[in-house]
Amino acid sequence: MVSRNMPQVKGPGRCLPDFSPCKGAGVCLRHLANTTDYSGAVTACEELGARLTLPRVEAHNECLRGIYADTFLWMGAVDPELNGIYYGIDGLGQAPNDSSWWGPGERDHAGATTNPEPNVIFVISYWADASAATAAQPVCETPALH
């Protein structure tokens, strides 16, 4: 389902200008090179009529691994209760909990007493919990249009 605030482009499997298709995932991605905190990343994507990306299928996760492997990237998931259960900001409920997607020792909120880590970043080739103040680059997502 395409959100009302996401612009649409007609045609099968098409993406908005400056977005690239993520084959097999049904989404289009746009990597923004400016480093920012979590709030800035959310705003940057919203200004494009998009949202921070959140892989929900392996093909989508592989797009992040293959395309952005050398960059810390913001993803659209939060753990508001700091209990290791993340929810997508896409409104589709709990984020995937696939242990092969998370780095060793992640989802543990290390340092949570002094610097809570309720957000998710993509680091090298895995997911990690991070403080909202962490500097990372946004990857925005829109649905691929069919």
Buried (B, 14 or more C-beta within 10 A) or exposed (E): EEEEEBEEEEEEEBBBEEBEBBEEBBBBBBBBEEBBBBEBBBEBBEEBBBBBBBBBBBBBBBBBBEBBEEBBBBBBBBBEEEEEEBBBBBEEEEBBEEEEBBBEEBBEBEEBEEEBBBBBBBBEBBBBBBBBEBEBBBBBBBBBBE
